[in-house]
Amino acid sequence: MIRITDKSLCCGCTACVNACPVQCIVMRRDREGFDYPVANPDICINCGKCETVCPVLNPRSESAPLAAFAARSEADMEGCSSGGLFPMLAGKFIQEGGVVYGAAFMEDMTVGHVDVTDVDGLERLKGSKYVQSDPYAVFEEVRDLLKDGGHVLFAGTPCQIAGLHDFLGERKEGLITVDIACHGVPAPGLWEKYVSALERRFGGRLRDVSFRDSSKSWRHYGVKFDIQTEDGLYSRHVSNMSDPYMALFLQDMTLRPSCYSCPARKGRSGSDITLGDLWNVSEAAPEFDDDRGTSLVLVNTAVGQRLFESLVKDGLRVLAVDKETAVKRNSGFAADVKIPEKREEFFKGIHSSKDIIGYMNSYVVCKSMVRIIYEKVHTFMSGIKKKIIR
């Protein structure tokens, strides 16, 4: 029977909940706002399946990718966090009769995994969602689709991919998995508190959010909220460090305990393809260095390689890059993430504060002047480089 005594040893993938044959496990939210499995000992039959499918208890060995690429799909970049790779990949999969699963905002702005069977539906899956998604309801759907001979592309965090693979068992025909370069996920409960606070402050309902709005700059992206008020739709755009929710995420303050030493990061999820931001584009692929967004693609398996090669044939712009050079400056490939000194203190106070936005702002650490000057100089030099190239 699964028992969570150390919360750093549970990634919240829900594989154990899905695997239980008597449905004795449910996910319950703790005071930090994360969901954890809780088993009912009166119903449990001690079959051990919950422990067998746990990616934390059964970690995979780290594996190196077959190849690494800088890539960009010019036609699919709008609304995406980086180079538009996922909508191009998912669109092709759907056009060939497959079903795509990925994280989407729900009507109440919570985040969960949904299935998409038409290209128009991919709009919901675009863009980064810096909230831990709930994949519980779809694991069994994926299994049943594969049993019936269907084709599934499942996208998620490394721990979700690892959990799905462990839940399904041996490698399933018709399944392609894509994970993101993830350095951690914030608490869903904290996000829900923040949404409620924003709606009270602006007197409306939050209808959409872009955590990575790159309309002005990919490197120095902002956060954009669309809030429906009685007077119409109000859009609020701020820099990433000016929004306390985003700033605390970037400072690693609000991550799930297991994220600080993730069991599935760095090639241990079993995914076919890994997608991320090529933040080190100036060194790894200077041809793409125009501040519009470039994706880093790690092809991990032969299955992933065949799918990626089909995208290249369809016009995807790619450049082979050195993997070690490419992953620099992307924390999603770090072995571990340091736990902030004030993390425990921060979460202890989130329930007692009457002004959650002010409370969150009080824990935001401003960038050093050295860092600000560096970023401004880097942006200026990139602009000069673009003019020279043109």
Secondary structure, 3 states (H helix, E strand, C coil): CCCCCCHHHCCCCCHHHHHCCCCCEEEEECCCCCEEEEECCCCCCCCCHHHHCCCCCCCCCCCCCCEEEEEECHHHCCCCCCCCHHHHHHHHHHHCCCEEEEEEECCCCCEEEEEECCHHHHHHHCCCCCCCCECHHHHHHHHHHHHCCCCEEEEECHHHHHHHHHHHCCCCCCEEEEEECCCCCECHHHHHHHHHHHHHHHCCEEEEEEEEECCCCCCCCEEEEEEEECCEEEEEEEECCCCHHHHHHHCCCCECHHHHHCCCCCCCCCCCEEEEECCCHHHHCHHHCCCCCCEEEEECCHHHHHHHHHHHHCCCEEEECCHHHHCCCCHHHCCCCCCCCCHHHHHHHCCCCCCHHHHHHCCCCCCCHHHHHHHHHHHHHHHHHHHHHC
